[in-house]
């Protein structure tokens, strides 16, 4: 039982729905008794930057966390409404002296946290924030001039050098936690975990569910001897193969700690067959990099990283945008990718690059429209990662692909899904199309179309744009504003 004379701290959870490897929770536990709280934000839930898959992912994580806490005799204080007033009321009801939370680099979250911290401090509470959702905080790595990195490769070298000398071990925030958790009776009545439908969102069994148990099991499966991690470098670009960790939604909800992932990955990479796990570690470094970019250059939320890219003449073709969103472009690899996204709340990373390149280069549609579609359809929607990926593909961001490198969707399709297994799984109209034609089904003769049960323009769309035309148009539009741009690499 908790002693009412001991200090009490409210841990304000946001993107860290976990009891292990949680920096704010660990600090609060060391201070005294702890109550964990999460505040539902009706304004955010009503915005056009959030969709059903991520809502379901977070609500499932909240439900699992509450069940875990109740098994330990405590509870999750689930609040709803204005952050300052809700947290202040909870702290006063519990007799808490402090509110601890983990940082979030989203510009809107930073503004929210500043307002809420000021209000709580004015209300007589101690407020502390901690670095938790990244392995190295945005201010830890700087170039030789003391400035944020703008290019990934030198950032990665500095990241690895710092890891070699000062690795961040997983935080033992769960150790002896039961002695510090406020009992359920002391927390009192609290809101029920809502359903997505309560806020107007649909739900689906295909959308990822998040919890600490699911996340740890997924990490163990990926990194186990002879698991997918040991073939990650060769399998990660093949969407028909279960060759990735599938932990992105878990990392977004914070049901697994980044220090846990990186610590386990480095250990596994030392095994005789563990060399390919290094490629996955590199992806986690990319995650830190994009988080650092968002924190250091917040203008990327809504604007291109490169100032010159503001002048690209985008095409406002709403019908082409609709076709892309719905997976009806006539290019199978793009359409299968978009249907995977729309139906499952997830898209394979290589396909994210292909579909983003197609929208921005083939259709010449503003990357921000694609970014928003992904935000509303991804269970792992994260501003830093989503924005970084889109700006990379659109050649508007830091370390971006040069504008004159334009993915050929047919060649990409042949490279990543040579036998068309993934295409047939998501495009039923192509189920009987042979591997010879499946990547470019418009090349089938009328007779072959009839034999395959796939009439182009009837059963499956004709291409909405021709590749060579689209490539020439993109080169002209991008070259007009980016051709003379030079980038001085970080040293």
C-alpha positions as CSV (number, residue, x, y, z in Angstrom):
1,X,0.0,0.0,0.0
2,X,1.1,3.6,-0.7
3,X,1.9,5.9,2.2
4,X,-0.1,9.1,1.8
5,X,2.9,11.0,3.3
6,X,5.1,10.0,0.4
7,X,5.4,12.3,-2.6
8,X,3.1,11.6,-5.5
9,X,3.7,12.3,-9.2
10,X,1.3,12.1,-12.1
11,X,3.0,10.7,-15.2
12,X,1.3,12.2,-18.2
13,X,1.5,9.6,-21.0
14,X,1.2,10.5,-24.7
15,X,3.2,8.4,-27.1
16,X,4.7,6.2,-24.5
17,X,2.0,3.7,-23.5
18,X,4.4,1.3,-21.8
19,X,5.6,0.4,-18.3
20,X,9.1,-0.8,-19.2
21,X,11.8,1.5,-20.7
22,X,9.9,4.7,-19.9
23,X,12.1,7.6,-18.8
24,X,9.4,9.8,-17.2
25,X,7.9,6.8,-15.3
26,X,11.3,5.7,-14.1
27,X,12.1,9.2,-12.7
28,X,8.7,9.5,-11.1
29,X,9.0,6.0,-9.5
30,X,12.3,7.0,-8.0
31,X,10.7,10.1,-6.5
32,X,7.7,8.4,-4.8
33,X,4.3,7.1,-5.6
34,X,3.0,7.3,-9.2
35,X,-0.3,7.6,-11.0
36,X,-0.3,7.2,-14.8
37,X,-2.7,9.4,-16.8
38,X,-3.7,9.8,-20.4
39,X,-5.8,12.7,-21.7
40,X,-8.0,12.1,-24.8
41,X,-7.9,15.2,-26.9
42,X,-11.3,15.8,-28.7
43,X,-9.8,18.5,-30.9
44,X,-7.1,16.2,-32.2
45,X,-9.6,13.4,-32.7
46,X,-11.7,15.7,-34.8
47,X,-8.9,16.9,-37.0
48,X,-8.2,15.8,-40.6
49,X,-4.7,14.7,-39.6
50,X,-5.8,11.6,-37.8
51,X,-7.6,8.5,-39.1
52,X,-9.2,5.2,-37.9
53,X,-6.0,3.0,-38.0
54,X,-4.0,5.1,-35.6
55,X,-7.0,5.7,-33.3
56,X,-7.6,2.0,-33.1
57,X,-3.9,1.4,-32.5
58,X,-3.8,3.9,-29.6
59,X,-7.1,2.8,-28.1
60,X,-5.9,-0.9,-28.1
61,X,-2.7,0.2,-26.4
62,X,-4.6,2.1,-23.8
63,X,-6.9,-0.9,-23.2
64,X,-3.9,-3.2,-22.8
65,X,-2.1,-0.8,-20.5
66,X,-5.1,-0.3,-18.3
67,X,-5.5,-4.1,-18.0
68,X,-1.9,-4.4,-17.0
69,X,-2.2,-1.7,-14.4
70,X,-5.3,-3.2,-12.9
71,X,-3.6,-6.6,-12.6
72,X,-1.0,-4.7,-10.5
73,X,-3.8,-3.3,-8.3
74,X,-3.6,0.2,-9.9
75,X,-5.4,1.9,-12.8
76,X,-4.9,4.3,-15.7
77,X,-6.4,7.7,-15.1
78,X,-8.1,8.3,-18.4
79,X,-9.0,12.0,-18.8
80,X,-10.8,13.9,-21.5
81,X,-10.7,17.6,-22.3
82,X,-8.4,20.6,-21.7
83,X,-5.0,19.3,-20.7
84,X,-4.1,21.9,-18.1
85,X,-7.4,21.8,-16.2
86,X,-7.7,18.0,-16.4
87,X,-4.1,17.3,-15.1
88,X,-4.3,20.0,-12.5
89,X,-7.6,18.6,-11.2
90,X,-6.2,15.1,-11.1
91,X,-3.1,16.2,-9.3
92,X,-5.0,18.1,-6.7
93,X,-7.4,15.2,-6.1
94,X,-4.5,12.8,-5.6
95,X,-2.4,15.3,-3.6
96,X,0.3,15.0,-6.2
97,X,3.2,17.4,-6.1
98,X,4.5,17.0,-9.7
99,X,3.7,16.1,-13.3
100,X,6.3,14.3,-15.4
101,X,6.1,13.6,-19.1
102,X,8.2,12.5,-22.1
103,X,9.0,15.0,-24.9
104,X,7.3,15.0,-28.3
105,X,8.9,16.8,-31.2
106,X,5.7,17.5,-33.1
107,X,5.5,21.4,-33.3
108,X,1.9,21.3,-32.1
109,X,2.8,19.0,-29.2
110,X,5.7,21.3,-28.2
111,X,3.3,24.3,-28.1
112,X,0.8,22.3,-26.1
113,X,3.4,21.2,-23.6
114,X,4.7,24.7,-23.1
115,X,1.2,26.0,-22.4
116,X,0.3,23.1,-20.1
117,X,3.6,23.2,-18.2
118,X,3.2,26.9,-17.6
119,X,-0.4,26.4,-16.3
120,X,0.6,23.5,-14.1
121,X,3.6,25.4,-12.7
122,X,1.3,28.4,-12.0
123,X,-0.9,25.9,-10.2
124,X,1.9,25.0,-7.8
125,X,3.1,21.8,-9.4
126,X,6.6,20.8,-10.3
127,X,6.8,19.9,-14.0
128,X,9.6,17.9,-15.6
129,X,10.1,16.6,-19.1
130,X,12.4,13.8,-20.4
131,X,13.9,12.5,-23.6
132,X,12.4,9.1,-24.3
133,X,10.9,8.5,-27.8
134,X,14.3,8.8,-29.6
135,X,17.6,7.1,-28.8
136,X,19.6,10.3,-28.9
137,X,17.8,13.6,-28.3
138,X,17.8,16.1,-31.0
139,X,20.4,18.3,-29.3
140,X,22.8,15.4,-28.6
141,X,24.3,15.2,-32.1
142,X,25.6,18.3,-33.9
143,X,28.1,18.8,-36.7
144,X,31.5,20.4,-36.3
145,X,30.0,23.9,-36.5
146,X,27.6,23.1,-33.7
147,X,24.6,23.0,-36.1
148,X,22.0,20.3,-36.7
149,X,22.9,17.8,-39.4
150,X,21.1,18.2,-42.8
151,X,22.4,15.0,-44.4
152,X,21.9,11.5,-43.1
153,X,25.3,9.9,-43.7
154,X,27.4,12.1,-41.5
155,X,24.6,12.1,-38.9
156,X,24.7,8.3,-38.9
157,X,28.5,8.3,-38.4
158,X,28.2,10.6,-35.4
159,X,25.3,8.5,-34.1
160,X,27.2,5.3,-34.3
161,X,30.3,6.9,-32.8
162,X,28.3,8.2,-29.8
163,X,26.6,4.8,-29.4
164,X,30.0,3.1,-29.3
165,X,31.1,5.3,-26.4
166,X,27.9,6.1,-24.6
167,X,25.1,3.7,-25.4
168,X,21.7,4.2,-23.8
169,X,20.6,1.0,-22.1
170,X,16.9,0.2,-21.7
171,X,15.5,1.9,-18.6
172,X,14.4,-0.4,-15.8
173,X,11.2,1.6,-15.2
174,X,9.2,-1.5,-14.5
175,X,11.5,-2.8,-11.7
176,X,9.7,-2.7,-8.3
177,X,7.0,-0.6,-9.9
178,X,4.3,-2.3,-8.0
179,X,5.6,-0.7,-4.8
180,X,5.1,2.8,-6.3
181,X,1.8,2.6,-8.2
182,X,-1.1,4.3,-6.5
183,X,-3.8,1.7,-5.8
184,X,-6.9,1.8,-7.8
185,X,-9.0,3.0,-4.9
186,X,-6.8,6.0,-4.5
187,X,-7.1,7.0,-8.1
188,X,-10.9,6.7,-8.0
189,X,-13.4,6.6,-10.9
190,X,-12.0,7.3,-14.3
191,X,-13.3,7.2,-17.9
192,X,-13.7,4.0,-19.8
193,X,-11.4,3.3,-22.8
194,X,-13.5,4.4,-25.7
195,X,-14.0,2.6,-29.0
196,X,-13.0,4.2,-32.3
197,X,-16.7,4.3,-33.2
198,X,-17.3,6.6,-30.3
199,X,-15.4,9.3,-32.2
200,X,-16.8,8.5,-35.6
201,X,-14.0,6.2,-36.7
202,X,-14.5,2.8,-38.3
203,X,-12.6,-0.3,-36.9
204,X,-11.1,-3.3,-38.7
205,X,-9.5,-6.5,-37.7
206,X,-6.8,-5.7,-40.3
207,X,-5.6,-2.6,-38.5
208,X,-2.6,-3.2,-36.2
209,X,-3.3,-3.7,-32.5
210,X,-0.7,-2.3,-30.1
211,X,0.4,-3.4,-26.7
212,X,3.6,-4.0,-24.8
213,X,3.1,-7.8,-25.0
214,X,2.5,-7.7,-28.8
215,X,5.4,-5.4,-29.4
216,X,7.9,-7.5,-27.3
217,X,6.7,-10.7,-29.0
218,X,7.2,-9.1,-32.4
219,X,10.7,-7.9,-31.6
220,X,11.6,-11.4,-30.3
221,X,10.2,-13.1,-33.4
222,X,12.1,-10.7,-35.7
223,X,15.4,-10.9,-34.0
224,X,15.4,-14.6,-33.0
225,X,18.1,-16.9,-34.5
226,X,17.1,-17.7,-38.1
227,X,14.4,-15.1,-38.0
228,X,13.6,-12.4,-40.5
229,X,16.1,-10.1,-39.0
230,X,19.0,-12.3,-40.1
231,X,17.8,-11.9,-43.7
232,X,16.6,-8.3,-43.4
233,X,18.9,-6.7,-45.9
234,X,17.9,-9.1,-48.6
235,X,14.2,-9.4,-47.8
236,X,13.2,-5.9,-46.7
237,X,12.3,-4.6,-50.2
238,X,10.0,-7.6,-51.0
239,X,6.4,-6.8,-50.1
240,X,5.2,-10.3,-50.6
241,X,7.5,-11.6,-48.0
242,X,7.2,-11.1,-44.2
243,X,10.7,-9.7,-44.0
244,X,10.3,-6.6,-41.8
245,X,9.8,-6.1,-38.1
246,X,6.3,-4.7,-38.4
247,X,7.1,-2.7,-35.3
248,X,6.4,0.8,-36.7
249,X,2.9,1.1,-35.1
250,X,4.3,-0.1,-31.8
251,X,7.1,2.5,-31.9
252,X,4.5,5.2,-32.7
253,X,2.3,4.3,-29.8
254,X,5.3,3.8,-27.6
255,X,4.4,0.2,-26.6
256,X,8.0,-0.6,-27.0
257,X,11.1,1.5,-26.1
258,X,13.5,2.6,-28.7
259,X,16.4,1.7,-26.4
260,X,15.0,-1.8,-26.1
261,X,14.9,-2.2,-29.9
262,X,18.4,-0.9,-30.4
263,X,19.9,-2.8,-27.5
264,X,18.4,-6.1,-28.6
265,X,19.3,-5.4,-32.3
266,X,23.0,-4.7,-31.5
267,X,23.2,-7.9,-29.4
268,X,21.6,-10.0,-32.2
269,X,23.9,-8.4,-34.8
270,X,26.9,-10.0,-33.0
271,X,25.7,-13.5,-33.7
272,X,27.4,-15.5,-36.5
273,X,24.5,-14.9,-38.9
274,X,23.5,-11.5,-37.5
275,X,25.2,-9.1,-40.0
276,X,22.0,-8.2,-41.9
277,X,20.4,-6.9,-38.7
278,X,22.7,-3.9,-39.2
279,X,20.5,-2.8,-42.0
280,X,17.5,-2.6,-39.6
281,X,19.6,-0.7,-37.1
282,X,20.3,1.8,-39.9
283,X,16.5,2.2,-40.3
284,X,16.2,3.0,-36.6
285,X,19.0,5.6,-37.0
286,X,16.9,7.1,-39.9
287,X,14.1,7.4,-37.4
288,X,16.2,9.4,-35.0
289,X,17.4,11.5,-37.9
290,X,13.9,12.5,-39.1
291,X,12.9,13.2,-35.5
292,X,15.9,15.5,-35.1
293,X,15.0,17.3,-38.4
294,X,11.5,18.0,-37.2
295,X,12.7,19.3,-33.9
296,X,15.5,21.4,-35.4
297,X,13.6,22.6,-38.5
298,X,9.9,22.7,-37.6
299,X,9.0,24.5,-40.8
300,X,9.0,21.1,-42.5
301,X,5.5,20.6,-41.0
302,X,3.6,22.2,-43.9
303,X,6.5,23.5,-46.0
304,X,9.4,22.0,-48.0
305,X,12.8,21.7,-46.2
306,X,14.4,23.3,-49.3
307,X,13.3,26.8,-49.8
308,X,13.7,26.6,-53.6
309,X,11.1,23.8,-53.7
310,X,8.4,26.2,-52.6
311,X,8.3,27.3,-56.3
312,X,7.6,23.9,-57.9
313,X,4.6,24.2,-60.1
314,X,2.3,21.4,-58.9
315,X,-0.6,20.1,-60.9
316,X,-4.0,20.3,-59.1
317,X,-5.6,17.3,-60.8
318,X,-8.2,16.2,-58.3
319,X,-9.3,13.2,-60.5
320,X,-5.7,12.0,-60.6
321,X,-5.3,12.4,-56.9
322,X,-8.6,10.4,-56.3
323,X,-7.3,7.6,-58.6
324,X,-4.0,7.5,-56.6
325,X,-5.8,7.5,-53.2
326,X,-8.1,4.7,-54.2
327,X,-5.5,2.5,-56.0
328,X,-6.9,3.1,-59.5
329,X,-3.9,4.5,-61.4
330,X,-3.5,1.6,-63.8
331,X,0.0,0.9,-62.4
332,X,-0.3,-2.4,-60.4
333,X,2.5,-1.8,-57.9
334,X,1.1,1.6,-57.0
335,X,-2.5,0.4,-56.9
336,X,-1.6,-2.7,-54.8
337,X,0.3,-0.5,-52.4
338,X,-2.5,2.0,-51.9
339,X,-5.1,-0.7,-51.4
340,X,-2.8,-2.3,-48.8
341,X,-2.7,1.0,-47.0
342,X,-6.4,1.8,-47.3
343,X,-7.5,-1.7,-46.1
344,X,-4.9,-2.6,-43.5
345,X,-3.6,0.6,-42.0
346,X,0.0,-0.2,-43.0
347,X,2.1,-0.1,-46.1
348,X,5.5,-1.8,-46.8
349,X,8.3,0.9,-46.7
350,X,9.6,0.3,-50.2
351,X,6.1,0.7,-51.5
352,X,5.7,4.0,-49.6
353,X,8.6,5.3,-51.6
354,X,7.2,4.0,-54.9
355,X,3.7,5.3,-54.4
356,X,5.0,8.7,-53.1
357,X,7.4,9.0,-56.1
358,X,4.5,8.2,-58.4
359,X,2.2,10.9,-56.9
360,X,4.8,13.6,-56.9
361,X,6.8,12.8,-60.1
362,X,4.4,11.0,-62.4
363,X,1.3,13.0,-61.4
364,X,3.1,16.1,-60.3
365,X,0.8,16.4,-57.3
366,X,1.9,18.3,-54.2
367,X,3.5,15.9,-51.7
368,X,1.5,17.5,-48.9
369,X,-1.7,15.9,-50.3
370,X,-0.1,12.5,-50.2
371,X,1.4,13.1,-46.8
372,X,-2.1,13.9,-45.4
373,X,-3.6,10.8,-47.0
374,X,-0.9,8.7,-45.3
375,X,-1.6,10.5,-42.0
376,X,-5.2,9.5,-42.1
377,X,-4.6,5.9,-43.2
378,X,-1.5,4.7,-41.4
379,X,-1.6,3.1,-37.9
380,X,2.0,4.2,-37.6
381,X,1.4,7.8,-38.7
382,X,4.2,9.9,-37.2
383,X,4.8,13.4,-38.4
384,X,8.6,13.2,-38.5
385,X,8.8,9.9,-40.3
386,X,5.9,10.5,-42.7
387,X,7.1,14.0,-43.5
388,X,10.7,12.9,-43.9
389,X,9.7,10.1,-46.2
390,X,7.5,12.2,-48.4
391,X,10.0,15.0,-48.7
392,X,12.7,12.5,-49.6
393,X,10.5,11.1,-52.4
394,X,9.4,14.5,-53.6
395,X,13.0,15.8,-53.7
396,X,12.0,18.7,-51.5
397,X,13.6,17.6,-48.2
398,X,16.9,17.0,-46.5
399,X,19.1,14.3,-48.0
400,X,16.4,13.9,-50.6
401,X,16.6,11.8,-53.8
402,X,17.8,14.0,-56.6
403,X,14.9,15.3,-58.6
404,X,16.1,13.7,-61.8
405,X,16.0,10.2,-60.3
406,X,12.4,9.2,-61.1
407,X,11.2,5.7,-60.3
408,X,9.9,3.7,-63.2
409,X,7.0,1.9,-61.6
410,X,7.1,-1.0,-63.9
411,X,10.8,-1.7,-63.3
412,X,10.3,-1.2,-59.6
413,X,7.4,-3.7,-59.7
414,X,9.6,-6.3,-61.4
415,X,12.4,-5.7,-58.9
416,X,10.3,-6.0,-55.7
417,X,7.6,-8.4,-56.7
418,X,9.0,-10.4,-59.7
419,X,6.3,-13.1,-59.7
420,X,3.4,-10.7,-58.9
421,X,2.5,-12.5,-55.7
422,X,1.9,-9.2,-53.8
423,X,0.0,-7.7,-56.8
424,X,-2.4,-10.6,-57.1
425,X,-3.0,-10.6,-53.3
426,X,-4.3,-7.0,-53.4
427,X,-5.6,-6.7,-57.0
428,X,-8.2,-9.5,-57.6
429,X,-8.7,-8.3,-61.2
430,X,-5.1,-9.4,-62.0
431,X,-5.4,-12.8,-60.3
432,X,-5.1,-14.7,-63.6
433,X,-2.7,-12.4,-65.4
434,X,0.6,-14.1,-66.1
435,X,3.9,-12.9,-64.6
436,X,4.9,-11.8,-68.1
437,X,2.2,-9.1,-68.2
438,X,1.2,-8.4,-64.6
439,X,3.6,-5.5,-64.1
440,X,2.3,-3.7,-67.2
441,X,-1.1,-5.4,-68.0
442,X,-1.9,-2.8,-70.7
443,X,0.6,-4.6,-72.9
444,X,-1.7,-7.6,-73.2
445,X,-3.4,-8.1,-76.5
446,X,-7.2,-8.2,-76.6
447,X,-7.0,-12.0,-76.8
448,X,-4.7,-12.3,-73.8
449,X,-6.9,-9.9,-71.8
450,X,-9.9,-12.1,-72.6
451,X,-8.0,-15.3,-71.6
452,X,-6.8,-13.6,-68.4
453,X,-10.3,-12.3,-67.4
454,X,-8.9,-8.8,-67.2
455,X,-10.0,-6.3,-69.7
456,X,-8.0,-3.1,-69.5
457,X,-10.3,-0.1,-68.9
458,X,-13.1,-2.4,-67.7
459,X,-11.9,-4.9,-65.1
460,X,-8.7,-2.9,-64.4
461,X,-7.9,0.7,-65.2
462,X,-5.8,1.8,-68.1
463,X,-2.7,3.9,-67.0
464,X,-3.7,7.4,-66.1
465,X,-0.4,8.8,-67.3
466,X,2.3,7.5,-69.7
467,X,5.7,7.0,-68.1
468,X,7.9,8.8,-70.6
469,X,5.6,11.8,-70.7
470,X,5.4,12.0,-66.9
471,X,9.1,11.8,-66.6
472,X,9.8,14.6,-69.1
473,X,7.1,16.8,-67.4
474,X,8.6,16.2,-63.9
475,X,12.2,16.9,-65.1
476,X,11.0,20.2,-66.5
477,X,8.9,21.2,-63.5
478,X,11.6,20.2,-60.9
479,X,14.5,21.3,-62.9
480,X,13.1,24.8,-63.3
481,X,13.6,25.4,-59.6
482,X,16.1,22.8,-58.3
483,X,18.6,22.4,-61.2
484,X,21.0,25.0,-59.8
485,X,20.7,24.1,-56.2
486,X,23.9,22.9,-54.5
487,X,24.1,21.3,-51.1
488,X,27.1,21.6,-49.0
489,X,27.5,18.4,-47.1
490,X,27.9,18.3,-43.3
491,X,31.5,17.8,-42.3
